Amino acid sequence: MNLAAVKWTETNKVNRFWHKDPACGPAIGEEKWLGWIDIVEREQRELAAFAALAADVKAAGFTSVLLLGMGGSSLCPEVLAVTFGRQPGFPALHIVDSTDPSQ
């Protein structure tokens, strides 16, 4: 086991990390971005709201959805769109992406 892994084990950092302890990182604002750690559980609690939104979009007859993103913010939606393609009865997803803030 490498030295970093030993230190994480000795200081219980893995458990502390999953409990959003910002001291596990380099102290540059981790408390602001640790929310992703429990995103799956939080999003699962919203399944009914997501299903209702999907039903509303389908019922409204939209044919297209446009996502404007920049870099990483549009990467996941693009991967999902390519992976699953357009779903019957739902609008096509179009993504405009740039890494240039002035665009």
DSSP file (Angstrom, degrees, kcal/mol; ACC not computed):
  #  RESIDUE AA STRUCTURE BP1 BP2  ACC     N-H-->O    O-->H-N    N-H-->O    O-->H-N    TCO  KAPPA ALPHA  PHI   PSI    X-CA   Y-CA   Z-CA
    1    1 A M              0   0    0      0, 0.0     2,-0.0     0, 0.0     5,-0.0   0.000 360.0 360.0 360.0 138.3    0.0    0.0    0.0
    2    2 A N     >  -     0   0    0      1,-0.1     4,-2.1     4,-0.0     5,-0.2  -0.281 360.0-104.8 -77.0 167.7    1.4    3.4   -0.8
    3    3 A L  H  > S+     0   0    0      1,-0.2     4,-2.5     2,-0.2     5,-0.2   0.876 118.3  52.6 -61.4 -42.1    2.1    6.1    1.8
    4    4 A A  H  > S+     0   0    0      1,-0.2     4,-2.5     2,-0.2    -1,-0.2   0.916 109.9  49.0 -62.1 -42.5   -1.0    8.2    0.9
    5    5 A A  H  > S+     0   0    0      2,-0.2     4,-2.2     1,-0.2    -1,-0.2   0.895 110.5  51.2 -64.4 -39.5   -3.3    5.2    1.2
    6    6 A V  H  X S+     0   0    0     -4,-2.1     4,-3.0     2,-0.2    -2,-0.2   0.930 110.8  48.2 -62.2 -45.6   -1.8    4.3    4.6
    7    7 A K  H  X S+     0   0    0     -4,-2.5     4,-2.1     1,-0.2     6,-0.3   0.906 110.5  51.1 -63.8 -41.0   -2.2    7.9    5.9
    8    8 A W  H  <>S+     0   0    0     -4,-2.5     5,-2.3     1,-0.2     6,-0.6   0.904 113.8  45.7 -62.2 -39.4   -5.9    7.9    4.7
    9    9 A T  H ><5S+     0   0    0     -4,-2.2     3,-1.2     3,-0.2    -2,-0.2   0.938 112.5  49.3 -67.9 -46.8   -6.5    4.6    6.5
   10   10 A E  H 3<5S+     0   0    0     -4,-3.0    -2,-0.2     1,-0.3    -1,-0.2   0.823 116.3  42.1 -63.3 -32.5   -4.7    5.7    9.7
   11   11 A T  T 3<5S-     0   0    0     -4,-2.1    -1,-0.3    -5,-0.2    -2,-0.2   0.267 107.7-120.8-100.6  11.1   -6.6    9.0    9.9
   12   12 A N  T <>5 +     0   0    0     -3,-1.2     4,-2.1    -4,-0.2    -3,-0.2   0.806  60.1 151.2  57.4  31.9  -10.0    7.5    8.9
   13   13 A K  H  >< +     0   0    0     -5,-2.3     4,-3.1    -6,-0.3     5,-0.2   0.823  61.5  60.1 -67.4 -31.5  -10.1    9.9    5.9
   14   14 A V  H  > S+     0   0    0     -6,-0.6     4,-2.1     2,-0.2    -1,-0.2   0.961 110.6  40.9 -61.3 -49.8  -12.2    7.6    3.7
   15   15 A N  H  > S+     0   0    0      1,-0.2     4,-0.8     2,-0.2    -1,-0.2   0.908 116.3  50.2 -63.0 -42.2  -15.1    7.6    6.3
   16   16 A R  H  <>S+     0   0    0     -4,-2.1     5,-2.2     1,-0.2     3,-0.5   0.890 107.8  54.2 -64.2 -39.3  -14.6   11.3    6.9
   17   17 A F  H ><5S+     0   0    0     -4,-3.1     3,-2.2     1,-0.2    -2,-0.2   0.939 106.4  50.6 -59.1 -48.7  -14.7   12.1    3.2
   18   18 A W  H 3<5S+     0   0    0     -4,-2.1    -1,-0.2     1,-0.3    -2,-0.2   0.667 108.1  54.4 -67.4 -14.7  -18.0   10.3    2.7
   19   19 A H  T 3<5S-     0   0    0     -4,-0.8    -1,-0.3    -3,-0.5    -2,-0.2   0.142 122.1-110.0-100.9  17.7  -19.3   12.4    5.6
   20   20 A K  T < 5 +     0   0    0     -3,-2.2    -3,-0.2     1,-0.2    -2,-0.1   0.833  51.8 172.0  62.0  40.3  -18.2   15.6    3.7
   21   21 A D    > < -     0   0    0     -5,-2.2     3,-1.9     1,-0.2    -1,-0.2  -0.712  21.5-158.8 -79.8 109.3  -15.3   16.5    6.0
   22   22 A P  G > >S+     0   0    0      0, 0.0     3,-1.5     0, 0.0     5,-0.5   0.680  83.9  76.4 -65.2 -15.2  -13.7   19.4    4.2
   23   23 A A  G 3 5S+     0   0    0      1,-0.3    -6,-0.1     3,-0.1    -2,-0.0   0.602  78.5  74.6 -70.2  -9.4  -10.5   18.8    6.1
   24   24 A C  G < 5S+     0   0    0     -3,-1.9    -1,-0.3    -8,-0.1    -7,-0.1   0.640  95.5  56.7 -76.5 -13.6   -9.8   15.8    3.9
   25   25 A G  T < 5S-     0   0    0     -3,-1.5     4,-0.0    -4,-0.2    -8,-0.0  -0.309 107.9 -80.0-108.0-168.1   -8.8   18.1    1.0
   26   26 A P  T   5 -     0   0    0      0, 0.0    -3,-0.1     0, 0.0    -2,-0.0   0.220  65.7-108.4 -82.9  16.6   -6.2   20.8    0.4
   27   27 A A  S   <S+     0   0    0     -5,-0.5    -4,-0.1     1,-0.1    -3,-0.0   0.915  79.1 127.8  61.5  48.3   -8.4   23.5    2.2
   28   28 A I  S    S-     0   0    0     -6,-0.2    -1,-0.1     0, 0.0     0, 0.0  -0.201  94.3 -59.0-125.0  43.2   -9.4   25.4   -0.9
   29   29 A G  S >  S+     0   0    0     -7,-0.1     3,-2.2    -4,-0.0     4,-0.5   0.743  76.5 153.2  94.3  25.6  -13.1   25.6   -0.5
   30   30 A E  G >>  +     0   0    0      1,-0.3     3,-1.6    -8,-0.2     4,-1.2   0.834  67.8  69.2 -56.0 -33.2  -14.1   21.9   -0.4
   31   31 A E  G 34 S+     0   0    0      1,-0.3    -1,-0.3     2,-0.2     4,-0.1   0.737  96.3  56.5 -59.6 -19.0  -17.1   22.6    1.7
   32   32 A K  G <4 S+     0   0    0     -3,-2.2    -1,-0.3     1,-0.2    -2,-0.2   0.707 116.5  30.6 -84.8 -20.9  -18.5   24.3   -1.5
   33   33 A W  T X4 S+     0   0    0     -3,-1.6     3,-0.9    -4,-0.5    -2,-0.2   0.355  87.7  94.4-122.1   7.4  -18.2   21.3   -3.7
   34   34 A L  G ><  +     0   0    0     -4,-1.2     3,-1.6     1,-0.2     4,-0.3   0.498  59.7  95.0 -77.6  -1.3  -18.7   18.2   -1.5
   35   35 A G  G >   +     0   0    0      1,-0.3     3,-0.8     2,-0.2    -1,-0.2   0.743  70.0  69.6 -61.9 -23.4  -22.4   18.1   -2.4
   36   36 A W  G X  S+     0   0    0     -3,-0.9     3,-1.6     1,-0.2     4,-0.4   0.727  79.0  80.4 -67.1 -19.8  -21.8   15.6   -5.1
   37   37 A I  G <  S+     0   0    0     -3,-1.6    -1,-0.2     1,-0.3     3,-0.2   0.863 106.2  25.7 -59.8 -38.0  -20.9   12.9   -2.6
   38   38 A D  G <> S+     0   0    0     -3,-0.8     4,-2.2    -4,-0.3    -1,-0.3   0.055  85.7 119.3-112.6  26.1  -24.6   12.1   -1.8
   39   39 A I  H <> S+     0   0    0     -3,-1.6     4,-2.8     1,-0.2     5,-0.3   0.857  71.3  56.5 -60.8 -36.9  -26.1   13.3   -5.1
   40   40 A V  H  > S+     0   0    0     -4,-0.4     4,-2.3    -3,-0.2    -1,-0.2   0.949 109.6  44.5 -61.7 -48.5  -27.5    9.8   -5.9
   41   41 A E  H  > S+     0   0    0      1,-0.2     4,-1.1     2,-0.2    -1,-0.2   0.910 115.4  48.2 -62.9 -42.0  -29.5    9.6   -2.7
   42   42 A R  H  < S+     0   0    0     -4,-2.2     4,-0.4     1,-0.2     3,-0.3   0.911 112.9  47.1 -66.8 -41.3  -30.7   13.2   -3.1
   43   43 A E  H >< S+     0   0    0     -4,-2.8     3,-1.5     1,-0.2    -1,-0.2   0.859 105.2  60.0 -69.6 -34.1  -31.8   12.8   -6.7
   44   44 A Q  H >< S+     0   0    0     -4,-2.3     3,-1.2     1,-0.3    -1,-0.2   0.824  98.9  58.6 -62.6 -29.7  -33.6    9.5   -5.9
   45   45 A R  T 3< S+     0   0    0     -4,-1.1    -1,-0.3    -3,-0.3     3,-0.2   0.671 104.6  52.8 -71.3 -15.0  -35.8   11.4   -3.5
   46   46 A E  T <> S+     0   0    0     -3,-1.5     4,-2.3    -4,-0.4     3,-0.3   0.252  71.7 112.1-103.0  10.8  -36.9   13.6   -6.5
   47   47 A L  H <> S+     0   0    0     -3,-1.2     4,-2.5     1,-0.2     5,-0.2   0.864  76.7  52.4 -56.0 -40.1  -37.9   10.8   -8.9
   48   48 A A  H  > S+     0   0    0     -3,-0.2     4,-2.3     1,-0.2    -1,-0.2   0.905 109.8  48.9 -64.0 -40.8  -41.6   11.7   -8.7
   49   49 A A  H  > S+     0   0    0     -3,-0.3     4,-2.2     2,-0.2    -1,-0.2   0.894 111.9  49.1 -65.4 -39.6  -40.8   15.3   -9.6
   50   50 A F  H  X S+     0   0    0     -4,-2.3     4,-2.5     2,-0.2    -2,-0.2   0.903 110.9  50.0 -66.2 -40.7  -38.6   14.2  -12.5
   51   51 A A  H  X S+     0   0    0     -4,-2.5     4,-2.3    -5,-0.2    -2,-0.2   0.894 110.4  50.4 -64.4 -39.7  -41.3   11.9  -13.8
   52   52 A A  H  X S+     0   0    0     -4,-2.3     4,-2.3     2,-0.2    -2,-0.2   0.909 110.6  49.0 -65.1 -41.7  -43.9   14.7  -13.6
   53   53 A L  H  X S+     0   0    0     -4,-2.2     4,-2.6     2,-0.2     5,-0.2   0.931 111.0  50.1 -62.3 -45.6  -41.6   17.1  -15.5
   54   54 A A  H  X S+     0   0    0     -4,-2.5     4,-2.5     1,-0.2    -2,-0.2   0.906 110.9  49.5 -59.9 -42.2  -41.0   14.4  -18.2
   55   55 A A  H  X S+     0   0    0     -4,-2.3     4,-2.7     2,-0.2    -1,-0.2   0.898 110.6  50.3 -64.5 -40.3  -44.8   13.9  -18.5
   56   56 A D  H  X S+     0   0    0     -4,-2.3     4,-2.0     2,-0.2    -2,-0.2   0.921 111.8  47.4 -62.6 -44.6  -45.4   17.6  -18.8
   57   57 A V  H  X>S+     0   0    0     -4,-2.6     5,-1.2     2,-0.2     4,-0.7   0.922 114.3  46.9 -63.2 -44.7  -42.7   17.9  -21.5
   58   58 A K  H ><5S+     0   0    0     -4,-2.5     3,-0.9    -5,-0.2    -2,-0.2   0.926 113.1  48.5 -63.2 -45.3  -44.2   14.9  -23.4
   59   59 A A  H 3<5S+     0   0    0     -4,-2.7    -1,-0.2     1,-0.2    -2,-0.2   0.827 105.4  58.7 -66.0 -32.1  -47.7   16.2  -23.1
   60   60 A A  H 3<5S-     0   0    0     -4,-2.0    -1,-0.2    -5,-0.2    -2,-0.2   0.670 106.2-128.2 -73.8 -16.0  -46.8   19.7  -24.3
   61   61 A G  T <<5 +     0   0    0     -3,-0.9    -3,-0.2    -4,-0.7    -2,-0.1   0.724  39.3 175.4  78.7  21.7  -45.5   18.2  -27.5
   62   62 A F      < -     0   0    0     -5,-1.2    -1,-0.2     1,-0.1     3,-0.1  -0.318  16.4-167.9 -57.3 142.7  -42.0   19.8  -27.5
   63   63 A T        +     0   0    0      1,-0.3    29,-2.6    28,-0.1     2,-0.3   0.642  66.6  26.1-105.5 -20.9  -39.9   18.6  -30.4
   64   64 A S  E     -a   92   0A   0     27,-0.3     2,-0.4     2,-0.0    -1,-0.3  -0.992  53.7-162.4-144.4 149.5  -36.5   20.0  -29.3
   65   65 A V  E     -a   93   0A   0     27,-2.6    29,-3.1    -2,-0.3     2,-0.5  -0.999  14.9-153.5-127.8 133.8  -34.7   20.9  -26.2
   66   66 A L  E     -a   94   0A   0     -2,-0.4     2,-0.5    27,-0.2    29,-0.2  -0.940   6.1-166.7-112.7 124.0  -31.6   23.1  -26.3
   67   67 A L  E     -a   95   0A   0     27,-2.8    29,-2.7    -2,-0.5     2,-0.6  -0.942   4.6-160.2-109.2 122.9  -28.9   22.9  -23.7
   68   68 A L  E     +a   96   0A   0     -2,-0.5     2,-0.3    27,-0.2    29,-0.2  -0.909  27.5 159.2-101.4 121.4  -26.3   25.7  -23.6
   69   69 A G  E     -a   97   0A   0     27,-2.8    29,-0.9    -2,-0.6     2,-0.4  -0.817  36.4-138.0-137.6 174.9  -23.2   24.6  -21.7
   70   70 A M  E >   -a   98   0A   0     -2,-0.3     3,-1.3    27,-0.2     2,-0.2  -0.901  62.7 -55.0-140.9 109.4  -19.6   25.3  -21.2
   71   71 A G  T >> S+     0   0    0     27,-0.5     3,-1.4    -2,-0.4     4,-0.5  -0.426 125.5  10.5  66.1-124.9  -17.1   22.5  -20.9
   72   72 A G  H >> S+     0   0    0      1,-0.3     4,-0.8    -2,-0.2     3,-0.7   0.738 117.0  71.8 -62.9 -26.1  -17.9   19.9  -18.2
   73   73 A S  H <4 S+     0   0    0     -3,-1.3    -1,-0.3     1,-0.2    -2,-0.1   0.766 109.0  33.2 -65.3 -23.6  -21.4   21.3  -17.6
   74   74 A S  H <> S+     0   0    0     -3,-1.4     4,-1.8     2,-0.1    -1,-0.2   0.419  96.9  87.2-110.2   0.4  -22.6   19.9  -20.9
   75   75 A L  H <X S+     0   0    0     -3,-0.7     4,-2.6    -4,-0.5     5,-0.2   0.945  89.2  46.6 -66.4 -48.7  -20.4   16.8  -21.1
   76   76 A C  H  X S+     0   0    0     -4,-0.8     4,-2.7     1,-0.2     5,-0.2   0.944 112.6  48.8 -62.3 -49.0  -22.7   14.4  -19.2
   77   77 A P  H  > S+     0   0    0      0, 0.0     4,-2.5     0, 0.0    -1,-0.2   0.892 112.3  50.5 -58.1 -36.4  -25.9   15.4  -21.0
   78   78 A E  H  X S+     0   0    0     -4,-1.8     4,-2.4     2,-0.2     5,-0.2   0.925 110.4  48.4 -65.8 -43.8  -24.0   15.0  -24.3
   79   79 A V  H  X S+     0   0    0     -4,-2.6     4,-2.7     1,-0.2    -1,-0.2   0.921 113.4  47.6 -61.6 -43.7  -22.8   11.5  -23.3
   80   80 A L  H  X S+     0   0    0     -4,-2.7     4,-2.8     2,-0.2     5,-0.4   0.902 111.2  51.1 -64.7 -40.5  -26.3   10.5  -22.3
   81   81 A A  H  X S+     0   0    0     -4,-2.5     4,-1.9    -5,-0.2    -2,-0.2   0.911 114.9  42.4 -63.3 -42.5  -27.8   11.9  -25.5
   82   82 A V  H  < S+     0   0    0     -4,-2.4    -2,-0.2     2,-0.2    -1,-0.2   0.903 116.9  48.5 -70.2 -40.6  -25.3    9.9  -27.6
   83   83 A T  H  < S+     0   0    0     -4,-2.7    -2,-0.2    -5,-0.2    -3,-0.2   0.931 127.2  21.9 -66.2 -47.1  -25.7    6.8  -25.5
   84   84 A F  H  < S-     0   0    0     -4,-2.8    -3,-0.2    -5,-0.2    -2,-0.2   0.657  92.8-157.4-100.4 -17.8  -29.5    6.6  -25.3
   85   85 A G     <  -     0   0    0     -4,-1.9     2,-0.2    -5,-0.4    -1,-0.1  -0.037  48.5 -26.7  67.0-176.7  -30.5    8.7  -28.4
   86   86 A R        -     0   0    0     -4,-0.1     6,-0.1     1,-0.1     3,-0.0  -0.519  66.5-135.9 -71.9 134.4  -33.8   10.3  -28.8
   87   87 A Q    >   -     0   0    0      4,-0.4     3,-2.2    -2,-0.2    -2,-0.1  -0.747  30.1 -96.5 -93.3 137.6  -36.6    8.6  -26.8
   88   88 A P  T 3  S+     0   0    0      0, 0.0    -1,-0.1     0, 0.0     0, 0.0  -0.237 108.6  14.0 -55.1 132.3  -39.9    8.0  -28.6
   89   89 A G  T 3  S+     0   0    0      1,-0.3   -28,-0.2   -28,-0.0    -3,-0.0   0.393 109.9  97.1  85.2  -3.3  -42.5   10.7  -27.7
   90   90 A F  S <  S-     0   0    0     -3,-2.2    -1,-0.3     1,-0.1   -32,-0.1  -0.802  79.6 -94.2-116.8 159.5  -39.9   13.0  -26.2
   91   91 A P        -     0   0    0      0, 0.0    -4,-0.4     0, 0.0   -27,-0.3  -0.260  40.6-104.3 -69.3 157.1  -38.0   16.0  -27.7
   92   92 A A  E     -a   64   0A   0    -29,-2.6   -27,-2.6    -6,-0.1     2,-0.6  -0.585  32.8-129.3 -76.2 142.9  -34.6   15.7  -29.3
   93   93 A L  E     -a   65   0A   0     -2,-0.2     2,-0.4   -29,-0.2   -27,-0.2  -0.863  24.1-172.4 -98.9 122.3  -31.8   17.1  -27.2
   94   94 A H  E     -a   66   0A   0    -29,-3.1   -27,-2.8    -2,-0.6     2,-0.5  -0.941   6.6-158.7-113.6 136.4  -29.4   19.6  -28.9
   95   95 A I  E     -a   67   0A   0     -2,-0.4     2,-0.5   -29,-0.2   -27,-0.2  -0.961  11.0-168.2-122.7 128.3  -26.3   20.7  -27.1
   96   96 A V  E     +a   68   0A   0    -29,-2.7   -27,-2.8    -2,-0.5     2,-0.4  -0.973  22.2 176.7-112.2 122.3  -24.3   23.9  -27.8
   97   97 A D  E     +a   69   0A   0     -2,-0.5     2,-0.3   -29,-0.2   -27,-0.2  -0.948  10.8 163.8-131.2 144.7  -21.0   23.7  -26.0
   98   98 A S  E     -a   70   0A   0    -29,-0.9   -27,-0.5    -2,-0.4    -2,-0.0  -0.987  32.0-154.3-152.7 153.4  -17.9   25.9  -25.8
   99   99 A T  S    S+     0   0    0     -2,-0.3   -29,-0.1   -29,-0.2     3,-0.1   0.247  76.3  95.3-107.8   9.9  -14.9   26.4  -23.6
  100  100 A D    >   -     0   0    0      1,-0.1     3,-2.0   -29,-0.0   -29,-0.0  -0.886  62.5-158.3-103.4 107.7  -14.6   30.0  -24.6
  101  101 A P  T 3  S+     0   0    0      0, 0.0    -1,-0.1     0, 0.0    -3,-0.0   0.783  89.5  62.4 -56.2 -29.6  -16.4   32.3  -22.0
  102  102 A S  T 3         0   0    0      1,-0.3    -2,-0.0    -3,-0.1    -3,-0.0   0.665 360.0 360.0 -74.4 -13.5  -16.8   35.1  -24.5
  103  103 A Q    <         0   0    0     -3,-2.0    -1,-0.3     0, 0.0    -3,-0.0   0.491 360.0 360.0 -77.6 360.0  -18.9   32.9  -26.8
